[in-house]
Amino acid sequence: MERVASFPGRWDPLATFARLREAGLLGQYAYLHLGPDGGEIGWAPVARLSLLDGRASSGDWRARLRAFVDDAAAQGSKAFGYVGYDAVDRTEGVAPDGSARGWPLVEFLVPGERVIFSAERACHHSCSGLALRPHLAAAAPSPAPAAPAATPLAPADELSGAAFAGLVAEATRALRAGAAQKVVLARYQAYAVDWDPVVLFAAYCEAHAYADAFLLMFGDRTAVVASPEMLLTVMDGQLSTNPLAGTRPRGATPAEDARLRRELQADRKELAEHVLSVTTMFAELEPLCVPDSLVVRRLLDVVLQPRVQHLSSVIAGKLAPDYHVLDALWALFPSVTVTGLPKPAALALLRSIEPAPRGLYAGAIGWAAGPRSGRFSLAIRGIYRYGGRTVLQAGAGIMPESQPDAERAEVAAKLRAMEEALAHSRSGPGCPSVGIVSE
């Protein structure tokens, strides 16, 4: 029987996660999720579902995941996990550099232990009777951002910037020939370095604006993600999505920042890219919603990230009674903002041009609890560890008029913050102590 204990006060989710790990309590499967309303730590799974691992038939894996989600809700809990991008058309997880394969593209767990953090308290849901209080850490001011690393890391393998620019040129030729209207291409950098996930989360996620931030430790896969893009939220049937498409770098001064923002809002290519994404996602969700309930609540706002700024819109509606939260996820998956449009044509073009699998990148991370509640964000702006190899990835939306050098620069700007955080967080000989016990 689940026990619930409440601890009034302001508590630090990341520091509490670190204390639980230092005490040897988290095991091989645990997560930390920071969202708009607080945070959550989950561990000690009472059930786990792994699909599309290349070793056995997953059958109708979407039906199996739906049953798993509904069973979790029947137990008064949730299913938390990820759907890797490559689940769209592949049956086995393969790291972008080919260094690891045979891991599940879809994996969810039902936590036996959960700590839910709000501004006023921490609430511990426990199947074991664990005494949480000795492991709770009081909230503290966020540390100052670290200075740029003195010694940048050298990738062990990568799709270089020059090679990416070549792919952009190839894609623009295909788009002008009518293969699609837009395609989103990504590049990767792979590193053979060790790092502490708690330290990296603090260095990267806590220094950035995000819709949802995740630290996943799922066996030999670790993900640290500061996702700027909420893909889907359904709460008691009320649905919303927040597409981001269209990008400019941040300026070095407030005046330059404002100039670049005005330039973004007036750029025909960026506006077309964004509006096409919004109309596509609207059309994908409309058949699942109560008639006339789906609306565009915000259109062409600008959201600011440390290195880049994006055009942003919000679509909201009411999920019809006959549909499940996962039906809405599958309607959007993979998101048009990480594939292109029309989606089937863009998927085909992407697979013909982009040389590497994407793995977890550009998939979805989040949770669902029964048919009417769930939240998933895009697995972008993330750092992913597959066994002994760490991969950074970022992409850009390519239109017929795209310029290869400009798209190369956009992707480099997205990668730079991840590169710096990884360089600061690496562990090993000659690296500064991080002050937290490593795994």
PyMOL commands that set and color helices and strands:
alter all, ss='L'
color gray80, all
select helices_A, chain A and resi 13-22+61-74+85-88+133-135+161-176+197-207+254-266+268-288+325-332+336-338+343-353+404-425
alter helices_A, ss='H'
color red, helices_A
select strands_A, chain A and resi 3-8+29-35+38-51+79-83+93-94+101-103+106-117+121-126+157-158+182-191+194-195+212-218+221-227+230-235+238-241+244-249+295-304+308-318+340-341+364-368+374-378+382-386+389-398+426-427
alter strands_A, ss='S'
color yellow, strands_A
deselect
rebuild
show_as cartoon
